[in-house]
Amino acid sequence: MVKSDPRQLPSSAELPCSDDTPVDNEDQNFIPNLLLFLLQYIWANRNDWFFSVDMGVYHTTGVSPLVPIVPDGF
């Protein structure tokens, strides 16, 4: 059930989940992994960074806060 208040983020039950169907090709997996490897190497002594791929980011601006932005990496 979708909440009618646009300021409320969806609950975990309302979030889409994987259907186990791969959508990325080999290059789309290789490039973010290469970037992660480089960041881990360059910033090995730092602990103030985070890198993730294929993760939805919900926002409170735009057409609907229930529609995530899903960058290839951030």
N, CA and C atoms as an extended XYZ file, in Angstrom:
222
Properties=species:S:1:pos:R:3:atomname:S:1:resname:S:1:resid:I:1 pbc="F F F"
N         0.844       -1.184        0.000 N   MET     1
C         0.000        0.000        0.000 CA  MET     1
C         0.887        1.245        0.000 C   MET     1
N         0.619        2.179       -0.873 N   VAL     2
C         1.407        3.398       -0.993 CA  VAL     2
C         0.787        4.465       -0.102 C   VAL     2
N         1.650        5.129        0.657 N   LYS     3
C         1.181        6.187        1.546 CA  LYS     3
C         0.798        7.414        0.730 C   LYS     3
N        -0.213        8.142        1.188 N   SER     4
C        -0.653        9.312        0.439 CA  SER     4
C         0.144       10.565        0.795 C   SER     4
N         0.823       10.574        1.939 N   ASP     5
C         1.616       11.736        2.349 CA  ASP     5
C         2.964       11.688        1.622 C   ASP     5
N         3.240       12.636        0.700 N   PRO     6
C         4.480       12.576       -0.079 CA  PRO     6
C         5.732       12.806        0.765 C   PRO     6
N         5.582       13.269        1.994 N   ARG     7
C         6.760       13.493        2.841 CA  ARG     7
C         7.207       12.215        3.542 C   ARG     7
N         6.414       11.168        3.477 N   GLN     8
C         6.749        9.898        4.111 CA  GLN     8
C         7.493        9.002        3.132 C   GLN     8
N         8.616        8.472        3.562 N   LEU     9
C         9.342        7.530        2.721 CA  LEU     9
C         8.658        6.178        2.806 C   LEU     9
N         8.790        5.350        1.784 N   PRO    10
C         8.132        4.041        1.804 CA  PRO    10
C         8.735        3.129        2.871 C   PRO    10
N         7.941        2.233        3.399 N   SER    11
C         8.437        1.248        4.364 CA  SER    11
C         9.193        0.162        3.606 C   SER    11
N         9.865       -0.713        4.328 N   SER    12
C        10.617       -1.783        3.665 CA  SER    12
C         9.691       -2.720        2.895 C   SER    12
N         8.457       -2.876        3.345 N   ALA    13
C         7.511       -3.727        2.632 CA  ALA    13
C         7.082       -3.106        1.303 C   ALA    13
N         7.158       -1.783        1.187 N   GLU    14
C         6.747       -1.089       -0.036 CA  GLU    14
C         7.870       -0.943       -1.054 C   GLU    14
N         9.108       -1.225       -0.665 N   LEU    15
C        10.241       -1.060       -1.568 CA  LEU    15
C        10.301       -2.204       -2.569 C   LEU    15
N        10.685       -1.909       -3.816 N   PRO    16
C        10.811       -2.989       -4.798 CA  PRO    16
C        11.979       -3.888       -4.436 C   PRO    16
N        11.885       -5.131       -4.792 N   CYS    17
C        12.988       -6.049       -4.529 CA  CYS    17
C        13.407       -6.718       -5.837 C   CYS    17
N        14.500       -7.413       -5.789 N   SER    18
C        15.052       -8.041       -6.983 CA  SER    18
C        14.194       -9.224       -7.420 C   SER    18
N        14.107       -9.407       -8.717 N   ASP    19
C        13.430      -10.587       -9.245 CA  ASP    19
C        14.450      -11.608       -9.750 C   ASP    19
N        15.729      -11.403       -9.357 N   ASP    20
C        16.839      -12.285       -9.713 CA  ASP    20
C        17.085      -12.386      -11.211 C   ASP    20
N        16.636      -11.403      -11.971 N   THR    21
C        16.904      -11.346      -13.398 CA  THR    21
C        18.063      -10.381      -13.635 C   THR    21
N        19.197      -10.858      -14.130 N   PRO    22
C        20.327       -9.956      -14.340 CA  PRO    22
C        20.016       -8.917      -15.419 C   PRO    22
N        20.407       -7.690      -15.166 N   VAL    23
C        20.176       -6.623      -16.134 CA  VAL    23
C        21.479       -5.972      -16.583 C   VAL    23
N        22.573       -6.249      -15.904 N   ASP    24
C        23.855       -5.644      -16.245 CA  ASP    24
C        24.673       -6.596      -17.106 C   ASP    24
N        25.427       -6.020      -18.034 N   ASN    25
C        26.344       -6.845      -18.803 CA  ASN    25
C        27.713       -6.834      -18.117 C   ASN    25
N        28.670       -7.523      -18.672 N   GLU    26
C        29.981       -7.663      -18.038 CA  GLU    26
C        30.679       -6.325      -17.832 C   GLU    26
N        30.605       -5.424      -18.814 N   ASP    27
C        31.240       -4.108      -18.677 CA  ASP    27
C        30.582       -3.280      -17.575 C   ASP    27
N        29.269       -3.378      -17.466 N   GLN    28
C        28.569       -2.608      -16.433 CA  GLN    28
C        28.925       -3.097      -15.033 C   GLN    28
N        29.373       -4.315      -14.892 N   ASN    29
C        29.853       -4.809      -13.605 CA  ASN    29
C        31.330       -4.500      -13.405 C   ASN    29
N        32.110       -4.572      -14.476 N   PHE    30
C        33.554       -4.371      -14.378 CA  PHE    30
C        33.918       -2.937      -14.001 C   PHE    30
N        33.290       -1.964      -14.637 N   ILE    31
C        33.675       -0.560      -14.440 CA  ILE    31
C        33.470       -0.099      -12.984 C   ILE    31
N        32.299       -0.319      -12.362 N   PRO    32
C        32.174        0.075      -10.957 CA  PRO    32
C        33.135       -0.692      -10.035 C   PRO    32
N        33.394       -1.962      -10.346 N   ASN    33
C        34.345       -2.724       -9.527 CA  ASN    33
C        35.764       -2.179       -9.671 C   ASN    33
N        36.134       -1.761      -10.874 N   LEU    34
C        37.437       -1.138      -11.084 CA  LEU    34
C        37.529        0.168      -10.310 C   LEU    34
N        36.478        0.978      -10.383 N   LEU    35
C        36.464        2.232       -9.629 CA  LEU    35
C        36.576        1.964       -8.128 C   LEU    35
N        35.858        0.987       -7.623 N   LEU    36
C        35.948        0.648       -6.202 CA  LEU    36
C        37.362        0.219       -5.835 C   LEU    36
N        37.988       -0.615       -6.666 N   PHE    37
C        39.363       -1.039       -6.416 CA  PHE    37
C        40.310        0.159       -6.342 C   PHE    37
N        40.158        1.095       -7.293 N   LEU    38
C        41.028        2.284       -7.306 CA  LEU    38
C        40.812        3.146       -6.069 C   LEU    38
N        39.555        3.341       -5.692 N   LEU    39
C        39.274        4.138       -4.496 CA  LEU    39
C        39.833        3.473       -3.242 C   LEU    39
N        39.686        2.160       -3.145 N   GLN    40
C        40.233        1.450       -1.995 CA  GLN    40
C        41.755        1.568       -1.945 C   GLN    40
N        42.386        1.572       -3.088 N   TYR    41
C        43.838        1.702       -3.145 CA  TYR    41
C        44.283        3.121       -2.800 C   TYR    41
N        43.659        4.117       -3.449 N   ILE    42
C        44.055        5.519       -3.262 CA  ILE    42
C        43.713        6.003       -1.855 C   ILE    42
N        42.539        5.618       -1.358 N   TRP    43
C        42.074        6.101       -0.051 CA  TRP    43
C        42.167        5.022        1.025 C   TRP    43
N        43.193        4.191        0.961 N   ALA    44
C        43.336        3.086        1.915 CA  ALA    44
C        43.420        3.570        3.361 C   ALA    44
N        43.964        4.751        3.584 N   ASN    45
C        44.132        5.269        4.947 CA  ASN    45
C        42.980        6.152        5.396 C   ASN    45
N        41.950        6.259        4.582 N   ARG    46
C        40.800        7.111        4.931 CA  ARG    46
C        39.599        6.234        5.264 C   ARG    46
N        38.751        6.737        6.141 N   ASN    47
C        37.529        6.014        6.467 CA  ASN    47
C        36.305        6.932        6.381 C   ASN    47
N        36.429        8.002        5.580 N   ASP    48
C        35.334        8.969        5.468 CA  ASP    48
C        34.687        8.947        4.078 C   ASP    48
N        34.642        7.783        3.450 N   TRP    49
C        34.034        7.684        2.135 CA  TRP    49
C        33.209        6.400        2.039 C   TRP    49
N        32.301        6.391        1.081 N   PHE    50
C        31.419        5.255        0.850 CA  PHE    50
C        31.181        5.146       -0.649 C   PHE    50
N        31.200        3.943       -1.161 N   PHE    51
C        30.923        3.712       -2.579 CA  PHE    51
C        29.923        2.572       -2.697 C   PHE    51
N        28.938        2.750       -3.543 N   SER    52
C        27.932        1.714       -3.746 CA  SER    52
C        27.478        1.727       -5.191 C   SER    52
N        26.950        0.600       -5.650 N   VAL    53
C        26.410        0.488       -6.999 CA  VAL    53
C        24.996       -0.081       -6.942 C   VAL    53
N        24.202        0.283       -7.957 N   ASP    54
C        22.853       -0.258       -8.120 CA  ASP    54
C        22.023       -0.186       -6.839 C   ASP    54
N        22.064        0.945       -6.206 N   MET    55
C        21.315        1.143       -4.971 CA  MET    55
C        20.379        2.331       -5.173 C   MET    55
N        19.122        2.159       -4.880 N   GLY    56
C        18.157        3.235       -5.049 CA  GLY    56
C        18.296        4.292       -3.978 C   GLY    56
N        18.218        5.547       -4.384 N   VAL    57
C        18.279        6.678       -3.458 CA  VAL    57
C        16.938        7.395       -3.539 C   VAL    57
N        16.249        7.458       -2.420 N   TYR    58
C        14.962        8.155       -2.393 CA  TYR    58
C        15.210        9.610       -2.031 C   TYR    58
N        14.400       10.488       -2.580 N   HIS    59
C        14.588       11.921       -2.389 CA  HIS    59
C        13.236       12.570       -2.144 C   HIS    59
N        13.247       13.762       -1.631 N   THR    60
C        11.988       14.453       -1.328 CA  THR    60
C        11.669       15.546       -2.337 C   THR    60
N        12.424       15.597       -3.418 N   THR    61
C        12.136       16.570       -4.473 CA  THR    61
C        11.793       15.816       -5.749 C   THR    61
N        11.342       16.508       -6.737 N   GLY    62
C        11.016       15.861       -7.994 CA  GLY    62
C         9.538       15.523       -8.086 C   GLY    62
N         9.208       14.704       -9.046 N   VAL    63
C         7.813       14.360       -9.311 CA  VAL    63
C         7.212       13.576       -8.150 C   VAL    63
N         7.908       12.574       -7.663 N   SER    64
C         7.382       11.742       -6.579 CA  SER    64
C         8.525       11.254       -5.701 C   SER    64
N         8.400       11.379       -4.371 N   PRO    65
C         9.457       10.850       -3.492 CA  PRO    65
C         9.431        9.328       -3.415 C   PRO    65
N         8.444        8.699       -4.032 N   LEU    66
C         8.375        7.236       -4.031 CA  LEU    66
C         9.134        6.613       -5.186 C   LEU    66
N         9.678        7.448       -6.089 N   VAL    67
C        10.432        6.973       -7.244 CA  VAL    67
C        11.929        7.174       -6.947 C   VAL    67
N        12.691        6.089       -6.831 N   PRO    68
C        14.107        6.250       -6.502 CA  PRO    68
C        14.933        6.657       -7.722 C   PRO    68
N        16.068        7.275       -7.429 N   ILE    69
C        17.116        7.497       -8.422 CA  ILE    69
C        18.078        6.333       -8.245 C   ILE    69
N        18.452        5.663       -9.331 N   VAL    70
C        19.325        4.499       -9.223 CA  VAL    70
C        20.566        4.734      -10.085 C   VAL    70
N        21.587        5.389       -9.512 N   PRO    71
C        22.810        5.616      -10.290 CA  PRO    71
C        23.610        4.330      -10.434 C   PRO    71
N        24.469        4.268      -11.453 N   ASP    72
C        25.331        3.104      -11.618 CA  ASP    72
C        26.346        3.000      -10.480 C   ASP    72
N        26.706        4.129       -9.952 N   GLY    73
C        27.639        4.147       -8.813 CA  GLY    73
C        27.584        5.519       -8.165 C   GLY    73
N        27.754        5.524       -6.871 N   PHE    74
C        27.812        6.799       -6.153 CA  PHE    74
C        28.624        6.640       -4.903 C   PHE    74
